[in-house]
Amino acid sequence: MRVSQGRERPLTVHHLNQLLLVCSLVLLVAVAAVRISSRSGLPSLLVYLGIGIAMGQDGIGDIHFDNAELTQVIGYAALVVILAEGGLGTKWKEIKPALPAATALALAGVAVSVGVTATAAHYLIGLEWRQALIIGAVVSSTDAAAVFSVLRRIPLPARVTGTLEAESGFNDAPVVILVVAFSQAGPVEHWYVLLGEITMELAIGAAIGIAVGWLGSWGLRHVALPASGLYPIAVMAIAVTAYAAGAMAHGSGFLAVYLASMVMGNAKLPHWPATRGFADGLGWIAQIGMFVLLGLLVTPHELGDDVLPGLVIGLVLTMVARPLSVFLCLTPFKVAWQEQTLMSWAGLRGAVPIILATIPMVNGVEGSRRIFNIVFVLVVVYTLVQGPTLPWLARKLRLGEGPEAADLGIESAPLERLRGHLLSVAIPEGSRMHGVEVNELRLPAGAAVTLVVRDGKSFVPLPTTVLRRGDELLVVATDPVRDAAEQRLRAVGHGGKLAGWLGTGGGRDTG
């Protein structure tokens, strides 16, 4: 099978059926691969890339695909969805203290990494300075999908997780600007011009992202949509709007979508668990599609001469450039050496550098195919090395935290005409709400537990009803006390019946 660049035959229903069959089979295989990768510790990135390679011209599928421009467009769209999903899952209380350090890593850290890596590519590999700078910029961006998926499975200190997640959400913007600048014909702009462009684009993207996120969350909290399934769609539509508005205003669309999603993710939106599940599913589809397409674009039999350069550049990036940038950027913030060591090793690369490597291909830069191959080898090898070893390194550095009380799953449905809210509360395993009586919740006046679902049966609770793990509660709260009721429920979920006296806060603390 060959993807033709010439005249296409009309698309028929038969062709559409074949395409849908192939896509569904790929998704089923990829979903099964998620389970395999989670059990074996093999990064899912490699599994999806393997599927794409197997479908390509050197594999069993024999699909000849070389459209770098289409890959870049689809990759950008997938990255928007991935950043939106990551922003929705980012907790402001964790990321707030880490913002200065993350910003330093995303700006100064990228500059240090680009300089060191480009110098190594020029003097050790013999690449021209333009090609060396392109490679240095491409691989200096940590991958949001890789960071979000790996770090949220490891119980790390909040400052470490917050710094790495914020860095991965912020550093795409300056890296894209650098790669585009280095890939253009003619002389490269002076460093102060690039610095001004980066600062301006980040400022515009941040302003638009925060504004769109705030307006979107305000609207979703005050307008009752006719169906709960519309809320997840509306949230993702607002996130994409932030990207489009930021990009059209000549700002960073990637930063705009991440910040807009983070604002909405911390705004206690209605039907939040359903929204998170929908966004998580879209994020997986975006990752699968993006990685499979990148696997199709690579030509394995052409990689032989680029394996050694990829390993050398990756070694310099991992062992010199990344640790140096972390040390220079985080030492002023008095970050402990153990945390600096882990963050140096956790500079995960994934699909983003491979997507960025298509920019010089689209612009016709000399040697761009070799750049793509080197980046591909580097990402595959060092993802295989870094991802599975992160939990081991965290244990060796004694940075793993003990198990915490499981957070409650609270879903809110606005009752617009009644000026109230119906909160659906799921008590998970590990919640300290287990064993608490209903009257010990001490909900604010205007909120009450109206129904308990236990073992498939529902009943109206008494004040002395003891709550258990696995229960689902329906709590009705008037509009003025909705936030206080949810805050109190979460406090009891983390601190038990003594939440107020133990300092976990939430709601009133009367007898």
PyMOL commands that set and color helices and strands:
alter all, ss='L'
color gray80, all
select helices_A, chain A and resi 13-40+44-55+68-88+92-95+99-125+129-138+144-151+158-170+172-183+191-222+230-248+253-265+272-297+300-302+304-333+337-345+351-356+358-362+368-396+438-441+479-498
alter helices_A, ss='H'
color red, helices_A
select strands_A, chain A and resi 409-415+420-426+447-454+457-459+472-478
alter strands_A, ss='S'
color yellow, strands_A
deselect
rebuild
show_as cartoon
